């Protein structure tokens, strides 16, 4: 029986909240009936967010104040990912506390089966391949970071040491699988090929949701099917591991959205990213 969107939301929102809490330098459960987690790291890093809230019923007005204090006390612009399935009391509390819409993110999903082999429209050419990244290989991890970190920065922003450190930490999370597209040119950090694209996913768990995230292709190697090949590789890895669905969060105006649609993903719901700007508070830069 096909999943309905509430089923997808329950799988996805609990998955992403737990994953974000695991990778963030600091996290704690979000109180006052909100559920989910409050997460933070260095100002500007994408883990600065309150996530997974309002899915267990009504919340109190203090839930919004808790986000503000947790983030603003460290110079971080308060930021919340709000699911459309969250209880309306959370939306109201955030509105009353001065939060406003920063952007929207579409949550897409695809059901998986180990019996289905997923192939990209255009396979990689013979001069490239995709393989799992050994998180213990420091030089290879750093080469992957040189592709990914700049790709997720705002225009004009120079990546910081903290952002590269956070990328390394994410790759080395026990439940994260990172894969790289590499040229067969005998170059790169280990002489086994230049890294031209990188992407990540959760380690598959039978019957669970697994997120696809962190995909980036080096600017000199775009428009040759690398991102779609990375997507197919991860989907097959997840299906073989028994994952029930794969999910992707994306804006509708980027290549990720278009590639996901071509690979059988469908839109489940749209999340709202809410922020509360203030003097001296740094927003997420990527």
DOZA-760327 format. One line per field, with one value per residue: y, z, x of N, C-alpha, C in turn. Coordinates in pm, 1 decimal. Each point is the difference from the previous one (the first is absolute). Last residue first. Example, Ala and Ser with C-alpha at 12.3 -4.5 7.8 and 13.67 -1.06 7.14 Angstrom:
% DOZA-760327
nY	-225.0, -572.0
nZ	708.0, -7.0
nX	1285.0, 29.0
caY	119.0, 119.0
caZ	6.0, 0.0
caX	82.0, -89.0
cY	109.0, 120.0
cZ	73.0, 0.0
cX	-77.0, 90.0
% end
This chain:
% DOZA-760327
nY	2930.6, 299.6, 112.9, 379.7, 353.2, 450.1, 463.4, 290.9, -229.6, -371.7, -469.6, -429.5, -486.2, -357.9, -416.3, -438.8, -373.3, -506.8, -406.4, -140.5, -334.8, -320.6, -241.3, 145.5, 433.3, 348.0, 152.0, 314.8, 459.1, 229.8, 132.2, 389.8, 471.5, 280.1, -128.6, -134.3, -373.2, -508.9, -561.5, -586.2, -569.4, -504.6, -429.6, -299.5, -351.8, -91.9, 45.5, 406.5, 384.3, 66.6, 161.3, 462.6, 272.4, 50.1, 294.9, 462.5, 164.3, 79.8, 407.4, 377.8, 50.0, 128.7, 376.7, 491.6, 211.3, 59.9, 384.0, 176.3, -359.9, -237.7, -215.9, -146.2, -113.0, -305.1, -370.1, -370.9, -393.4, -334.7, -496.9, -502.8, -241.6, 272.9, 274.9, 438.1, 489.7, 369.6, 348.9, 216.2, 255.6, 81.9, 41.8, -192.9, -293.3, -429.9, -326.0, 147.9, 253.8, 437.8, 154.4, -206.4, -294.9, -48.9, -106.2, 257.9, 56.9, 73.2, -160.5, -62.7, -125.8, -103.0, -36.9, -94.7, 60.4, 460.1, 294.8, 346.8, 420.7, 267.9, 263.2, 417.7, 362.4, 238.7, 340.0, 414.5, 282.2, 274.3, 312.1, 235.3, 409.7, 309.6, 201.5, -221.8, -417.0, -522.3, -487.3, -192.2, -31.9, -395.5, -436.9, -150.8, -64.7, -357.6, -428.1, -92.3, -119.2, -450.4, -287.6, -18.4, -249.8, -487.4, -282.0, -78.2, -210.8, -41.9, -217.2, 10.2, 58.0, 188.5, 131.5, 33.0, -189.2, 239.6, 32.6, -34.4, 144.5, -8.3, -253.1, -410.3, -432.9, -490.8, -346.6, -312.8, 128.4, 440.4, 510.2, 541.5, 543.3, 588.5, 572.5, 541.6, 555.7, 525.4, 588.1, 505.8, 369.4, 192.5, 142.2, 122.1, 171.2, -142.6, -161.9, -346.5, -434.5, -245.4, -199.9, -413.1, -382.6, -182.9, -294.6, -498.3, -299.0, -158.2, 219.3, 131.1, 283.9, 184.8, 424.3, 377.8, 477.7, 228.2, 80.3, 97.2, -176.5, 33.6, -55.7, -439.5, -204.0, 257.6, 2.3, -380.6, -48.8, 234.8, -194.2, -302.6, 136.4, 20.4, -481.7, -452.5, -467.1, -447.2, -305.5, 188.8, 431.1, 85.7, -87.5, 323.2, 489.3, 204.7, 66.2, -242.2, 156.8, 402.6, 446.0, 87.6, -422.4, -357.3, -285.3, -171.0, -241.5, -336.3, -339.4, 76.3, 267.3, 131.7, 209.2, -65.1, -238.8, -254.7, 15.8, 99.2, 160.1, -58.1, -236.1, -396.9, -274.8, 186.0, -14.3, -397.0, -86.1, 212.8, -173.0, -383.5, 51.1, 171.4, -295.5, -336.6, 155.9, 186.2, -284.0, -153.7, 286.7, 23.7, -476.6, -502.6, -476.3, -538.3
nZ	406.3, 352.0, 489.6, 360.4, 425.7, 348.4, 171.5, -19.5, -207.4, -228.9, -78.3, -322.4, -290.5, -415.5, -189.7, -322.6, -303.6, -248.3, -277.3, -520.6, -316.0, -322.1, -341.8, -313.3, -209.9, 311.1, 238.1, -201.2, 22.6, 406.1, 92.7, -201.8, 104.5, 147.6, 342.7, 506.2, 387.3, 288.6, 27.0, 104.7, -17.0, 200.7, 201.6, 125.4, -24.5, -223.2, -472.7, -172.1, 33.7, -318.9, -419.3, -45.7, -57.9, -433.8, -299.5, 25.4, -192.4, -458.8, -150.9, 5.4, -356.8, -494.3, -285.5, 110.8, 350.2, 180.8, 142.4, 440.9, 396.4, 316.3, 426.0, 431.0, 459.5, 164.9, 79.2, 358.9, 206.1, 303.3, 141.9, 8.9, 43.5, -53.9, -203.3, -9.6, -191.4, -334.9, -402.8, -393.5, -418.7, -449.3, -248.8, 121.2, -173.2, 6.6, 166.6, 266.0, 414.5, 30.9, -508.9, -517.8, -399.0, -285.5, -19.7, 299.2, 343.2, 399.0, 491.1, 523.1, 549.8, 462.4, 559.1, 481.3, 339.6, -35.5, -224.8, -332.7, 187.2, 175.3, -294.8, -129.4, 284.0, -18.4, -321.2, 109.5, 287.3, -184.5, -380.2, -497.9, -284.8, -288.1, -364.1, -156.1, 282.7, 117.5, -80.7, -297.8, 174.2, 246.9, -219.8, -220.4, 258.7, 315.7, -118.9, 61.9, 434.4, 124.8, -131.7, 262.0, 411.1, 117.0, 239.4, -146.0, -490.8, -437.1, -465.9, -526.4, -592.3, -513.7, -543.4, -469.1, -325.5, 14.9, 227.5, -58.6, -80.6, 162.4, 468.4, 334.3, 366.9, 135.2, 321.6, 339.7, 471.2, 143.6, 170.3, -33.4, 51.0, 73.2, 172.6, 179.5, -8.8, 186.9, 74.7, 267.4, 319.8, 374.2, 514.1, 580.5, 460.4, 378.3, -90.0, -322.8, 140.7, 219.6, -268.6, -210.8, 260.6, 80.2, -310.6, -102.6, -361.6, -454.4, -366.3, 130.9, 113.8, 192.6, 187.3, 270.6, 216.5, 29.7, 275.4, 372.4, 456.3, 249.8, -277.1, -66.7, 331.2, 131.2, -275.5, 0.1, 342.0, -15.6, -218.2, 238.4, 331.4, -31.0, -11.8, -240.4, -233.8, -278.2, -207.8, -337.8, 43.6, -85.1, -223.9, -28.6, 28.7, -78.5, -208.7, -255.4, -391.1, 72.6, 170.4, 499.4, 295.6, 204.0, 140.2, 77.2, 232.1, -70.1, 45.2, 226.8, 274.5, 469.8, 338.9, -83.8, -275.5, 17.8, -119.5, -178.8, -261.1, -326.8, -436.3, -228.3, 153.8, -34.6, -417.8, -119.5, 179.3, -208.0, -411.8, -0.4, 108.1, -330.6, -362.7, 43.2, 34.0, -392.4, -329.3, 65.4, -114.4, -448.4, -197.4, -227.6, -243.8, -32.9
nX	2486.9, 149.2, -276.1, -42.7, 94.4, -38.6, 26.1, -432.6, -431.4, -420.2, -249.7, -248.2, -178.8, -166.1, -332.3, -187.3, -301.6, -137.7, 1.7, 207.4, 300.5, 378.4, 273.2, 363.9, -18.0, -70.4, 374.9, 290.4, -111.2, 85.3, 444.0, 196.5, -240.1, -390.3, -344.6, 187.7, 87.4, 101.9, -92.1, -17.3, -154.6, -189.1, -18.5, 458.8, 361.2, 449.3, 60.6, -164.2, 273.6, 341.8, -129.9, -62.6, 383.8, 185.1, -217.6, 95.6, 395.9, -4.8, -178.3, 282.8, 313.3, -39.5, 141.9, -16.7, 338.0, 465.1, 274.8, -129.8, -61.3, -355.5, -339.0, -382.8, -220.6, -414.8, -451.6, -255.5, -349.1, -381.2, -190.3, -8.3, 463.1, 453.2, 484.4, 323.9, 19.0, 191.7, 277.6, 396.7, 342.7, 385.1, 405.4, 540.8, 439.0, 347.9, 325.3, 402.1, -40.1, -207.2, -108.5, 49.4, -35.8, -408.2, -527.9, -398.7, -425.0, -425.8, -220.9, -275.2, -163.4, -325.4, -149.6, -84.2, 355.0, 284.8, 321.4, -59.4, -99.7, 347.3, 254.8, -173.8, 59.1, 404.4, 39.0, -179.0, 252.5, 338.5, -191.3, -181.4, -197.3, -376.8, -256.6, -450.1, -163.8, 63.9, 62.0, 328.3, 455.8, 121.2, 89.1, 410.4, 387.1, -19.0, 157.0, 450.7, 134.2, -39.3, 344.3, 388.7, -14.9, -193.6, -306.5, -459.6, -117.0, -332.3, -245.8, -112.9, -41.8, 208.2, 227.5, 140.7, -316.6, -486.4, -491.0, -526.7, -519.2, -436.9, 13.7, -136.5, -143.8, -249.6, -309.0, -148.9, 7.2, -286.6, -265.0, -241.7, 4.7, -65.6, 56.2, -87.5, 115.8, 43.2, 42.7, 99.7, 13.7, -393.8, -109.8, -67.9, -110.8, -301.3, -443.3, -14.9, 97.8, -337.0, -333.0, 92.3, -43.6, -427.4, -223.6, 200.0, 253.6, 88.7, 228.6, 513.2, 468.5, 510.5, 322.9, 368.1, 287.1, 491.2, 460.6, 326.1, -40.4, -406.0, -390.7, -205.6, -278.0, -385.4, -383.4, -278.3, -313.3, -411.0, -371.1, -268.7, -328.8, -484.7, -228.8, -219.8, -282.3, 25.9, 310.4, 304.6, 276.3, 540.3, 457.0, 426.1, 325.4, 522.7, 509.0, 337.0, 261.1, 376.7, 126.9, 186.1, 123.1, -263.0, -506.5, -571.8, -479.9, -450.6, -484.0, -475.5, -334.8, -138.6, 271.9, 541.8, 430.9, 498.0, 512.8, 562.7, 510.1, 333.2, -216.2, -159.6, -368.9, -439.4, -213.7, -222.2, -431.0, -362.4, -152.7, -288.4, -455.6, -280.7, -135.0, -348.9, -437.8, -194.3, -185.1, -434.8, -345.5, -143.6, -137.5, 101.1, -116.6, -61.1
caY	-88.5, 60.0, -107.8, -103.3, -47.0, -143.0, -82.9, 58.1, 99.7, 80.8, 122.3, 58.0, 124.2, 36.9, 142.5, 54.1, 112.3, 120.4, -38.7, 97.7, 82.9, 61.4, -62.0, -130.4, -92.7, -28.0, -88.1, -136.1, -53.0, -21.6, -113.6, -125.6, -48.1, 70.0, -45.1, 107.9, 82.8, 134.1, 111.8, 134.9, 98.6, 115.0, 3.5, 123.3, -20.0, -5.9, -125.2, -109.5, -0.7, -36.4, -144.5, -67.2, 0.2, -82.8, -140.7, -28.2, -7.1, -125.9, -106.3, 2.1, -46.3, -107.9, -126.4, -26.1, -3.4, -132.5, -36.2, 81.1, 106.4, -35.6, 112.5, -27.2, 38.7, 137.9, 26.7, 126.8, 40.0, 103.1, 139.2, 57.6, -63.6, -86.7, -53.6, -145.1, -73.9, -55.7, -80.7, -1.8, -63.4, 11.1, 98.5, 4.2, 130.1, 76.1, -86.5, -52.1, -132.0, -6.5, 4.5, 114.7, -27.8, 72.0, -105.6, -25.6, 26.0, -24.7, 97.6, -58.8, 99.3, -58.7, 72.2, -35.3, -144.6, -49.2, -102.6, -119.6, -61.5, -65.3, -121.6, -99.3, -55.1, -92.0, -121.9, -67.3, -67.4, -121.5, 15.1, -104.3, -87.1, -47.4, 94.0, 71.0, 111.4, 134.6, 33.2, -10.2, 122.1, 118.8, 20.6, 4.7, 108.8, 126.8, 7.8, 24.1, 141.4, 77.5, -13.0, 75.4, 144.3, 50.4, 1.9, 118.0, -49.4, 68.7, 47.3, -94.5, 41.3, -106.2, 32.9, 61.0, -99.9, -42.7, 65.3, -50.4, -5.6, 14.3, 138.1, 45.5, 138.8, 62.5, 98.6, -68.0, -62.4, -146.0, -80.6, -132.1, -108.8, -135.7, -98.2, -133.7, -109.7, -118.3, -124.1, -74.6, 24.1, -98.2, 23.6, -76.3, 81.0, 32.6, 98.6, 126.2, 57.1, 45.6, 121.5, 109.8, 34.2, 80.5, 142.5, 58.2, 44.9, -88.7, 31.5, -92.0, -28.3, -71.2, -114.3, -58.5, -111.3, 36.5, -72.9, 82.4, -30.9, 11.1, 138.9, 48.0, -99.2, 3.1, 131.2, 7.1, -89.6, 70.8, 98.0, -74.2, 0.8, 117.0, 125.3, 45.4, 141.8, 68.3, -83.7, -118.8, 11.5, 41.9, -112.2, -90.2, -76.2, -10.8, 91.4, -77.0, -41.7, -139.1, -9.6, 86.9, 131.6, -13.0, 115.9, -33.0, 126.3, 38.2, 38.8, -115.7, 12.1, -75.6, 68.1, -16.3, 124.9, -11.5, -44.2, -21.6, 6.1, 3.1, 134.6, 64.3, -80.2, 3.5, 132.4, 12.7, -79.4, 61.8, 115.7, -33.5, -61.4, 103.3, 96.4, -62.7, -61.7, 103.5, 49.4, -107.9, 3.4, 103.3, 132.3, 87.5, 118.7, 119.2
caZ	-115.8, -122.1, -72.2, -61.1, -130.9, -12.1, 49.3, -3.7, 102.3, -9.2, 77.0, 74.4, 69.0, 82.9, 5.5, 131.2, 1.4, 68.1, 110.0, 107.4, -4.9, 124.7, 60.6, 57.1, -108.6, -72.9, 82.4, -8.3, -135.0, -18.1, 83.9, -74.0, -5.6, -107.2, -132.4, -61.3, -107.0, 16.9, -37.4, 0.6, -2.9, -87.9, -57.9, 33.8, 53.8, 145.8, 38.0, -29.3, 101.2, 128.7, -4.2, 6.4, 138.7, 81.0, -26.1, 53.5, 146.1, 27.4, -16.3, 114.0, 124.1, 64.1, -61.3, -127.4, -1.3, -42.8, -128.9, -111.7, -28.8, -112.9, -66.9, -135.3, -20.0, 28.7, -94.6, -70.3, -9.7, -99.3, 44.0, 28.4, -56.2, 103.9, -8.1, -5.1, 125.9, 37.9, 121.6, 53.8, 131.3, 57.7, -76.0, 46.9, 45.9, -78.3, -54.7, -130.5, 18.9, 122.9, 124.7, 82.5, 76.8, -56.2, -8.2, -132.5, -21.4, -141.9, -84.9, -124.8, -99.7, -109.7, -127.4, -81.5, -23.8, 81.7, 95.0, -72.8, -57.8, 107.5, 41.0, -107.2, 15.4, 113.7, -44.3, -94.1, 73.7, 59.0, 117.6, 102.4, -3.6, 130.9, 63.7, -90.7, -67.8, 53.9, 87.9, -73.6, -77.9, 84.9, 62.9, -97.2, -93.1, 58.4, -14.1, -142.7, -25.9, 61.2, -87.6, -122.5, 21.1, -94.8, 68.8, 86.8, 129.6, 57.7, 137.4, 104.6, 132.2, 76.5, 137.8, 68.2, 43.4, -106.3, -5.0, 91.1, -73.6, -142.9, -46.7, -91.1, -37.1, -26.9, -108.0, -129.1, -40.7, 1.4, -46.3, 62.4, -97.3, 43.8, -101.4, 40.1, -39.7, -45.0, -0.7, -125.5, -71.1, -101.3, -131.9, -108.1, -99.9, 48.5, 107.6, -58.2, -74.1, 98.1, 64.3, -96.6, -17.9, 113.8, -30.6, 60.6, 138.1, 88.7, -8.7, -86.9, 41.6, -112.0, 23.6, -126.2, 25.1, -34.4, -113.9, -118.2, -61.1, 105.9, 10.9, -111.9, -33.7, 99.5, -3.2, -121.1, 22.4, 80.3, -86.5, -96.4, 41.8, -57.7, 70.8, 71.7, 32.6, 57.8, 104.2, -60.3, -19.9, 103.9, 43.2, -102.7, 82.4, -34.3, 93.1, 106.6, -29.1, -48.0, -145.0, -75.0, -24.3, -12.1, -32.4, -41.0, -23.8, 62.4, -86.2, -59.4, -142.6, -84.6, -2.9, 105.1, -0.7, -34.6, 115.3, -25.8, 119.2, 117.9, 54.0, -63.0, 11.3, 138.7, 24.3, -72.8, 69.1, 130.5, -19.3, -49.6, 111.4, 99.5, -36.4, -21.5, 127.5, 94.9, -41.8, 26.2, 144.9, 31.3, -17.4, 115.9, -6.4, 0.0
caX	-9.8, 54.6, 66.2, -84.5, 46.5, -31.3, 109.6, 135.6, 24.2, 122.1, -28.0, 112.1, -31.4, 114.5, 29.5, 31.9, 93.5, -48.0, -87.3, -7.6, -120.0, -44.5, -116.4, 33.3, 31.0, -123.5, -83.4, 53.1, -25.2, -143.6, -40.2, 18.1, 138.0, 70.6, -43.8, -77.0, 55.6, -53.9, 86.7, -54.6, 107.8, -9.8, -134.6, -71.0, -134.2, 2.3, 65.8, -93.0, -105.8, 61.1, 24.1, -129.3, -47.8, 88.5, -32.3, -132.8, 13.4, 68.4, -98.3, -92.9, 63.1, -73.4, 43.1, -69.5, -145.3, -46.8, 58.3, -51.0, 95.7, 85.9, 65.0, 50.8, 139.3, 36.6, 108.2, 11.8, 140.3, 29.9, 9.2, -129.8, -119.4, -56.1, -136.5, 17.8, 1.5, -129.1, -9.1, -136.0, -12.8, -134.1, -77.0, -138.8, -47.5, -96.5, -105.3, 39.1, 59.8, 79.1, -73.5, 36.1, 121.1, 114.2, 102.7, 55.4, 142.2, 25.5, 68.6, 47.9, 39.5, 77.4, 5.3, -116.0, -15.3, -110.4, 42.9, 44.2, -118.9, -74.9, 73.0, -14.6, -134.7, 0.5, 68.5, -89.6, -106.8, 57.1, 85.2, -14.7, 117.0, 47.5, 90.4, 90.7, -64.7, 20.7, -111.8, -126.3, -27.1, -17.5, -130.7, -109.6, 31.6, -40.4, -145.9, -24.1, 27.0, -109.0, -115.3, 26.5, -5.0, 98.8, 130.0, 8.9, 44.3, 115.2, -15.9, 37.8, -48.2, -65.1, -36.9, 114.4, 98.1, 89.4, 130.2, 103.6, 125.9, -32.0, -16.5, 104.5, -24.6, 128.9, 6.9, -17.3, 126.4, -12.0, 112.7, -0.3, -10.2, 30.1, -34.4, 44.4, -87.4, 73.2, -76.7, -2.1, 125.5, 40.4, -57.2, 61.1, 69.4, 134.2, -12.2, -46.2, 112.1, 99.1, -49.2, 3.9, 141.0, 43.6, -5.9, -119.2, 18.2, -73.9, -142.9, -72.3, -137.6, -61.5, -88.2, -46.8, -92.5, -136.5, -56.6, 17.9, 129.7, 100.5, 45.5, 80.4, 102.6, 107.2, 65.9, 83.2, 113.1, 99.8, 66.5, 81.4, 140.5, 66.6, -22.5, 119.3, 17.0, -114.5, -59.4, -60.7, -143.3, -93.4, -81.8, -53.4, -94.3, -142.0, -64.4, -64.7, -136.6, -1.0, 4.8, -91.4, 55.8, 144.9, 82.7, 136.6, 67.6, 127.6, 110.4, 65.3, 31.6, -90.9, -130.4, -99.4, -76.4, -141.8, -79.0, -142.2, -84.6, 87.4, 20.5, 114.5, 121.9, 46.6, 54.4, 126.9, 101.9, 24.4, 85.4, 133.4, 72.6, 27.6, 102.6, 130.0, 38.5, 41.8, 130.8, 96.4, 22.7, 97.6, -56.9, 5.0, 86.0, -84.3
cY	-57.3, -90.5, 53.6, -113.7, -108.0, -46.4, -149.4, -95.4, 52.5, 99.9, 84.8, 123.6, 50.0, 139.1, 20.6, 148.7, 47.4, 106.6, 121.9, -46.5, 91.1, 78.3, 55.8, -58.2, -141.0, -100.3, -34.6, -97.8, -143.8, -64.4, -34.3, -121.1, -135.9, -46.8, 59.5, -43.6, 119.8, 92.4, 129.2, 101.5, 136.9, 80.8, 113.6, 3.8, 125.4, -7.9, -18.0, -134.6, -115.7, -10.3, -50.0, -151.8, -70.9, -9.4, -93.3, -147.0, -34.9, -18.9, -137.3, -110.7, -2.1, -47.5, -119.5, -121.9, -24.0, -12.4, -131.6, -40.0, 77.9, 119.0, -53.7, 127.2, -24.8, 26.3, 148.0, 1.6, 127.0, 29.9, 94.3, 146.4, 67.6, -59.8, -88.1, -63.5, -145.5, -61.5, -52.5, -93.1, 3.7, -79.3, 16.6, 109.9, -8.1, 129.8, 79.6, -87.6, -61.0, -132.0, -23.3, -4.9, 115.0, -21.5, 59.8, -112.4, -28.4, 42.8, -48.3, 110.2, -72.3, 110.9, -75.5, 74.1, -36.0, -147.9, -43.8, -114.0, -128.2, -72.7, -76.3, -130.8, -102.5, -66.9, -103.2, -126.4, -76.9, -78.5, -134.5, 17.0, -105.6, -94.6, -43.2, 102.3, 69.1, 103.1, 135.5, 41.8, -2.2, 126.9, 135.2, 45.6, 12.5, 117.2, 132.7, 8.9, 35.2, 148.6, 79.2, -7.0, 79.1, 152.8, 56.6, 9.5, 120.6, -61.6, 63.6, 60.9, -107.0, 60.0, -118.2, 35.8, 60.6, -88.6, -52.6, 80.3, -48.1, -14.1, 2.8, 145.5, 50.7, 139.9, 55.7, 95.3, -71.0, -60.2, -148.4, -87.4, -130.2, -98.0, -139.6, -99.1, -131.9, -111.3, -114.4, -123.5, -70.8, 43.3, -99.1, 31.4, -75.8, 76.0, 44.4, 108.6, 134.2, 65.9, 55.7, 131.4, 114.3, 38.3, 88.3, 151.5, 61.1, 36.8, -89.7, 42.2, -87.6, -46.2, -60.1, -127.9, -47.7, -119.1, 50.4, -61.0, 80.0, -29.3, 17.9, 139.1, 50.5, -93.0, 2.8, 129.9, 0.3, -86.1, 73.8, 95.6, -76.0, 1.4, 114.1, 130.4, 28.1, 143.2, 65.5, -89.9, -120.7, -5.4, 35.0, -111.7, -82.8, -69.1, 6.6, 89.7, -81.3, -52.9, -140.8, -12.8, 86.7, 138.2, -39.1, 129.1, -33.1, 144.4, 44.8, 47.3, -130.9, -1.8, -65.8, 67.5, -17.0, 135.4, -14.9, -40.6, -24.5, 6.0, -5.0, 138.2, 74.1, -76.0, 10.3, 135.5, 13.8, -75.2, 70.5, 122.0, -35.0, -57.2, 97.0, 104.3, -68.1, -60.7, 101.1, 46.6, -111.0, 11.9, 102.4, 127.3, 80.4, 124.4
cZ	-10.3, -120.4, -135.8, -55.7, -55.1, -140.8, -9.3, 58.4, -8.2, 114.9, 0.3, 74.8, 74.5, 56.4, 91.2, -12.6, 142.9, -5.3, 70.6, 106.4, 121.7, -23.1, 133.4, 83.0, 51.7, -111.9, -70.6, 80.4, -12.9, -135.8, -20.8, 80.9, -69.4, -16.4, -115.2, -141.8, -28.1, -100.0, 30.3, -40.8, -8.7, 7.1, -98.3, -71.1, 39.9, 63.9, 150.9, 40.8, -21.9, 107.6, 130.3, -2.6, 13.0, 143.4, 86.4, -18.5, 64.8, 151.0, 28.1, -10.5, 115.2, 131.9, 73.5, -73.2, -141.1, 5.8, -56.0, -136.7, -123.1, -27.0, -110.1, -61.6, -138.0, -41.6, 13.1, -95.2, -82.3, 2.6, -118.4, 36.6, 45.3, -54.6, 118.9, 0.0, -26.2, 138.2, 18.4, 121.0, 40.1, 128.9, 52.4, -75.2, 41.5, 65.6, -71.8, -65.0, -131.8, 20.9, 120.0, 130.3, 86.7, 78.0, -61.4, 8.5, -144.4, -27.2, -143.9, -85.8, -122.2, -101.3, -98.8, -133.3, -95.1, -30.4, 97.1, 96.7, -74.3, -56.0, 106.7, 38.5, -109.4, 16.8, 112.5, -56.1, -93.3, 73.9, 44.7, 111.9, 109.4, -19.0, 134.8, 76.0, -92.6, -79.4, 67.9, 84.5, -70.1, -81.3, 68.8, 66.9, -109.4, -92.3, 54.4, -27.6, -147.4, -26.6, 55.1, -96.6, -129.0, 3.4, -88.0, 76.6, 93.2, 136.3, 47.7, 136.4, 100.8, 131.4, 65.4, 145.1, 76.7, 58.4, -117.8, -14.1, 94.8, -85.7, -147.5, -38.0, -82.7, -55.3, -12.6, -118.2, -134.6, -42.7, 5.9, -66.7, 75.6, -115.0, 50.0, -104.2, 46.5, -28.9, -47.3, 16.4, -136.2, -65.7, -99.4, -132.0, -107.2, -103.9, 51.2, 106.4, -63.2, -69.8, 99.1, 65.7, -100.1, -11.7, 117.6, -18.4, 52.3, 147.3, 88.0, -9.2, -103.0, 46.1, -133.3, 29.9, -130.0, 25.0, -25.7, -127.5, -128.4, -50.5, 108.0, 24.5, -109.4, -38.8, 97.1, -1.5, -121.2, 23.3, 76.1, -91.8, -96.7, 32.4, -68.3, 71.7, 77.9, 36.1, 65.6, 101.0, -56.4, -41.6, 101.5, 61.5, -96.2, 113.2, -31.5, 103.8, 108.9, -5.7, -54.6, -150.3, -75.6, -14.1, -8.4, -28.4, -27.5, -33.0, 79.4, -89.7, -59.5, -145.6, -96.2, -27.9, 94.5, 12.8, -44.4, 129.6, -40.7, 130.9, 121.0, 58.4, -54.0, 16.3, 142.3, 26.0, -67.2, 75.5, 132.5, -2.9, -41.9, 121.7, 112.7, -16.0, -11.2, 131.7, 101.4, -34.7, 40.7, 150.2, 53.8, -27.7, 129.6, 0.0
cX	-138.9, -11.2, 43.0, 84.4, -91.1, 33.1, -24.1, 103.6, 141.3, 9.8, 127.5, -47.0, 123.4, -28.4, 120.5, 31.0, 19.7, 108.3, -57.8, -97.9, -3.9, -128.5, -44.0, -114.0, 26.7, 24.0, -130.3, -84.2, 50.3, -28.4, -147.3, -44.0, 5.2, 144.4, 79.2, -38.1, -88.9, 65.3, -74.8, 106.3, -63.7, 128.6, -16.9, -135.3, -73.9, -136.1, 3.9, 59.4, -97.3, -106.8, 63.1, 16.5, -134.8, -51.9, 85.0, -36.3, -133.1, 21.2, 62.4, -104.5, -100.3, 55.8, -60.5, 56.5, -52.3, -151.9, -54.9, 54.4, -46.6, 92.7, 90.1, 58.1, 55.4, 144.6, 34.5, 118.0, 8.4, 148.8, 14.1, -0.5, -128.5, -128.7, -36.3, -138.9, 36.3, 13.5, -141.3, -3.5, -147.0, -8.0, -141.6, -73.9, -146.2, -42.3, -109.2, -105.1, 45.7, 72.7, 88.4, -78.9, 45.5, 129.6, 127.3, 102.7, 37.8, 143.5, 4.1, 59.9, 54.6, 27.9, 87.5, -5.1, -113.3, -23.6, -109.1, 29.8, 35.7, -120.9, -77.2, 69.5, -28.1, -136.0, 5.6, 64.0, -92.2, -107.5, 55.8, 101.7, -13.2, 118.2, 54.3, 85.5, 100.1, -79.2, 17.1, -119.6, -135.5, -22.7, -13.0, -129.0, -105.8, 25.9, -51.5, -150.3, -22.5, 20.3, -118.8, -118.9, 18.9, -3.0, 111.1, 130.7, 15.9, 31.3, 130.2, -28.6, 36.5, -49.8, -71.0, -29.9, 117.2, 110.2, 81.8, 129.0, 109.5, 124.7, -33.5, -24.1, 117.3, -25.6, 140.8, 14.8, -9.5, 133.2, -32.5, 105.6, 0.3, -17.9, 37.2, -52.0, 60.7, -99.2, 89.5, -88.5, -1.6, 130.5, 58.8, -71.0, 73.5, 82.7, 137.1, -6.2, -37.9, 118.4, 101.6, -42.3, 13.7, 147.1, 39.5, 1.3, -129.5, 17.3, -86.1, -146.7, -70.2, -137.5, -41.7, -77.3, -66.0, -93.1, -142.0, -55.2, 24.2, 140.8, 105.8, 57.4, 92.5, 114.9, 117.2, 79.5, 94.3, 123.6, 109.1, 75.0, 89.5, 148.3, 74.5, -34.9, 128.3, 32.1, -119.8, -69.4, -70.2, -145.5, -105.9, -83.9, -84.0, -75.8, -149.0, -66.1, -67.9, -143.6, -10.2, 21.2, -102.0, 58.2, 146.2, 76.8, 145.5, 35.1, 121.0, 113.3, 48.7, 36.6, -97.5, -132.8, -117.8, -69.7, -143.7, -67.7, -144.2, -76.6, 93.3, 29.6, 121.6, 130.8, 55.0, 64.6, 135.7, 108.6, 28.8, 89.9, 142.2, 71.7, 33.3, 110.1, 136.8, 46.7, 52.6, 141.5, 96.7, 25.9, 99.5, -79.2, -6.1, 88.0
% end
